[in-house]
Amino acid sequence: MTPGTLFTDQEFVFHDGDVGNKILVSLGAKSGVIVVAKTTSQGHRYGANFGCQLKDRFPNFYLVKNCCVLPKPTWICLHEYYEFSAAKLIQKHFSGDTKHIGNLPDVITVDLIACALNSQDISTAQVEILEHIMT
């Protein structure tokens, strides 16, 4: 899956075990593992400056309304990262659980990945996957 790909997952499992429909963004893939971040349009916990906001209480990357294919102001949450197997995502796509929304512009994707790489919440293994994309 290309970095910057936006998609919905109707059966997304959050870290606390809840399941729901969520918009996700692919940050990178390597060896069959795809790192994704969830998004939110509920900005009460986040700042509203376009781009990388690592100094917020919850690190994020802010996308203004209509800057891409998303119709609402959207925050990409960079305090939680999720990993999917490529095979599982393909299976979820064919079952209809995931749907492609569109792609972030390349310039935003590069800035987003650079921001994620500087987040304190990303694991060493996830950094290796994203650094693979940036080289």
Buried (B, 14 or more C-beta within 10 A) or exposed (E): BEBBBBBBBBEBEEEEEEEEEBBBBBBBBBEEBBBBBBBBEEBEEBBEEBBBBBEBEBBBBBBBEEBBEBEBBBBBBBBBBBBBEBEBBEEBBEEEBBBEBEBBEEEBBBBBBEBBBEBEBBEEEBBBBBEEBEE
